[in-house]
Amino acid sequence: MVLIVVTGRGGAGKTTTTANLSTFLAMREYRVLAVDGDLYLPNLGFHFGFDTVKYTLHSLLKNPDIDPEWAIYRHPQTGVHVMPGSTQLQDVLGISPRRLVDILDRVKYKFGVIFVDSPTGIPFDTLPTFEVAGYQLIVVEIERSPIYSFETMVKNEIEKLKALGERYNLNIGVILNKVRESGDVVDKIIEAVEEDLEVPVLGWIPFDNSVPESINAGIPVLKYAPRSDASLAFQEAGEVLEGWIFG
């Protein structure tokens, strides 16, 4: 099963969400692969401490003779298998995003769940993978989105990404991230998403300083600081996600 994680704005926490929800399912003993599909600005590897590895997704995109297994690394603290991208400019030039589908086809039978961390905005890098995916997860940042402007944000962000997922007949869910607002405000936001857009909100994650600390450590916050507010929220969202996917 392939799940594509998208967002409309940079800094929303899409990669953090990918890292922690994949961690949750790995801790539930699913065999999980997290793929850095942000081909031109990859940073998933930093979240797991795999930023200086020899083989990357870009190695596979440039050389189809390389075994995809060479670019997959098991994170010791979480059990997540990670296919990081390369941060080197020379590796980014001349690649074909279309080949990402071929790579997923070669490895998807070895994993119960594959998360594809997409680029910000319309995910042109990973658009071909929508053809083989079953789920789309939209991450929406709340920190810079006051309630009075939320309706506009919904139209400019969630609706466009939802329409993209619907085009490929994907199951679509939302995660609210970096929430500073009170519970009453969050409830109104969830109501607006679920009733007006008919998209389920799988969870909301509070703003938490433990998250950047965990990224610096290369260990997702769910494992790095398991009692932190963000970690507890990711655990709750992971339980909902598990039920959403596997019933």
C-alpha positions in Angstrom: 0.0 0.0 0.0 1.4 3.4 -1.0 0.5 6.6 0.9 1.5 10.0 -0.5 2.1 12.8 1.9 1.5 16.3 0.5 1.1 19.9 1.6 0.4 23.3 0.1 3.0 25.4 2.0 6.6 25.0 3.0 7.3 24.5 6.6 4.0 22.8 7.3 5.7 19.7 8.8 5.0 17.3 6.0 8.3 15.5 6.4 8.0 15.4 10.2 4.6 13.9 9.8 5.9 11.3 7.3 8.7 10.4 9.7 6.5 10.0 12.7 3.6 8.2 11.2 5.9 5.7 9.5 7.6 5.3 12.9 4.3 4.6 14.6 3.4 1.9 12.1 6.9 0.4 12.3 6.5 0.2 16.1 3.3 -1.6 15.5 5.4 -4.2 13.6 4.3 -3.3 10.1 7.2 -3.4 7.6 7.4 0.3 6.6 9.3 2.1 3.9 9.6 5.9 3.9 10.7 7.3 0.5 12.0 10.8 0.0 10.0 11.9 -3.1 11.0 15.5 -2.8 13.5 15.0 -5.6 14.9 18.5 -5.8 14.9 19.5 -2.1 15.1 16.2 -0.2 15.3 16.2 3.6 13.7 13.1 4.8 17.1 11.6 5.4 17.9 14.3 8.0 14.9 13.2 10.1 16.4 9.7 10.4 20.1 10.6 10.4 20.7 9.2 6.8 22.0 12.4 5.2 25.5 11.1 4.2 24.8 7.6 2.9 26.5 6.1 -0.2 23.4 5.1 -2.2 20.2 7.2 -2.5 17.0 7.4 -4.4 18.8 9.6 -6.8 21.4 6.9 -7.4 18.6 4.6 -8.6 17.1 7.3 -10.7 20.4 7.9 -12.5 21.4 4.2 -12.8 18.6 1.6 -13.3 21.2 -1.2 -12.8 21.6 -0.5 -9.1 19.6 -2.8 -6.9 17.0 -0.7 -5.0 17.9 -2.6 -1.8 21.2 -0.7 -1.8 19.4 2.6 -1.2 17.2 1.3 1.6 18.4 1.7 5.2 16.8 0.4 8.4 16.7 3.1 11.1 17.9 1.3 14.3 15.8 3.3 16.8 12.5 3.1 15.0 12.6 0.1 12.6 11.5 2.3 9.7 13.2 1.5 6.4 14.2 4.7 4.7 15.1 5.5 1.1 16.7 9.0 1.4 17.3 11.4 -1.4 20.6 13.1 -2.3 21.3 16.7 -1.3 24.1 17.0 -3.9 23.2 19.3 -6.8 25.0 17.0 -9.4 22.7 14.2 -8.3 19.5 16.2 -8.9 20.3 17.3 -12.4 19.0 15.2 -15.3 16.8 12.9 -13.3 13.4 11.5 -14.4 10.6 11.5 -11.8 8.7 8.9 -13.9 11.3 6.3 -12.9 10.2 6.6 -9.3 7.2 4.5 -10.2 9.4 1.7 -11.5 11.4 1.8 -8.3 8.3 1.6 -6.2 7.0 -1.3 -8.3 10.3 -3.2 -7.6 10.1 -2.8 -3.8 6.4 -2.5 -2.9 5.8 -6.2 -2.4 8.4 -6.2 0.4 6.6 -3.6 2.5 3.2 -3.4 4.1 3.2 0.4 3.8 5.2 2.8 1.7 5.1 6.5 2.6 6.1 8.9 -0.2 7.2 12.3 1.1 6.2 14.7 -1.7 7.5 18.2 -2.5 5.6 21.3 -1.4 2.7 22.5 -3.5 1.5 20.6 -6.6 3.8 17.5 -6.3 5.1 17.3 -9.8 8.1 15.2 -8.6 5.8 12.4 -7.3 2.8 12.9 -9.6 3.5 9.6 -11.4 3.3 7.7 -8.1 -0.3 8.8 -7.7 -1.1 6.1 -10.2 0.1 3.4 -7.9 -1.0 4.9 -4.6 -4.1 4.2 -2.6 -4.0 7.1 0.0 -3.2 10.8 0.1 -2.5 12.5 3.4 -2.7 16.3 3.3 -0.7 18.1 6.1 -2.0 21.6 6.9 -0.1 24.0 9.1 -2.2 25.8 11.7 0.5 27.9 13.3 0.4 30.7 10.7 -3.3 30.3 9.9 -5.7 32.3 12.2 -9.2 31.1 12.3 -10.6 34.2 10.5 -8.6 33.3 7.4 -9.0 29.6 7.5 -11.8 29.4 5.0 -9.5 31.1 2.4 -6.6 28.8 3.3 -8.9 25.7 2.8 -9.9 26.8 -0.7 -6.3 27.6 -1.7 -4.7 24.5 -0.2 -6.8 21.6 0.8 -9.3 21.8 -2.0 -6.7 21.8 -4.7 -4.8 18.9 -3.2 -8.0 17.1 -2.6 -9.0 17.5 -6.2 -5.7 16.0 -7.2 -6.2 13.0 -5.0 -9.8 12.6 -6.3 -8.5 12.6 -9.9 -6.6 9.4 -9.0 -9.4 7.9 -6.9 -7.3 8.1 -3.7 -8.6 7.9 -0.1 -7.9 11.4 1.3 -7.2 12.4 4.9 -5.9 15.5 6.7 -3.4 16.1 9.5 -3.4 19.5 11.2 0.1 20.4 12.4 1.8 23.0 14.6 -1.4 23.8 16.4 -1.1 26.6 19.0 -4.8 27.4 19.2 -7.2 26.4 21.9 -9.3 23.3 21.7 -12.5 25.2 20.7 -10.7 26.8 17.7 -9.3 23.4 16.6 -12.8 21.9 16.9 -14.1 24.6 14.5 -11.3 23.9 12.0 -12.0 20.2 12.1 -15.7 20.7 11.6 -15.0 23.0 8.6 -12.8 20.4 7.0 -14.9 17.4 7.7 -18.3 18.9 7.0 -17.6 21.4 4.2 -15.0 19.4 2.4 -16.0 15.9 3.4 -12.5 14.9 4.3 -11.6 13.2 7.6 -9.1 14.8 9.9 -7.0 12.0 11.2 -5.4 14.0 14.0 -3.9 17.3 15.1 -0.4 17.9 16.4 0.5 20.7 18.8 3.4 23.0 18.3 6.2 21.4 20.3 9.9 22.4 20.7 10.8 18.7 21.0 10.2 18.3 17.3 13.2 20.3 16.0 15.3 18.7 18.8 14.4 15.3 17.5 15.2 16.3 13.9 18.6 17.4 15.0 19.1 14.1 16.7 18.0 12.1 13.6 15.3 10.3 15.6 11.6 11.0 15.0 10.0 12.7 18.1 7.7 9.7 18.6 10.8 7.7 19.7 13.0 10.6 20.7 10.6 12.1 23.3 7.8 9.7 23.7 6.0 11.6 26.4 6.1 15.0 24.7 2.9 16.6 23.5 3.7 16.1 19.9 4.6 12.5 20.4 1.4 11.7 22.2 -0.6 13.4 19.4 1.3 11.5 16.7 0.5 8.3 18.5 -3.2 9.1 18.5 -3.1 10.1 14.8 -1.2 6.9 14.1 -3.9 4.8 15.7 -6.5 6.6 13.6 -4.3 6.2 10.5 -3.9 2.5 11.1 -7.7 2.0 11.4 -8.2 4.1 8.3 -5.9 2.0 6.2 -6.3 -1.5 7.6 -9.7 -1.3 9.2 
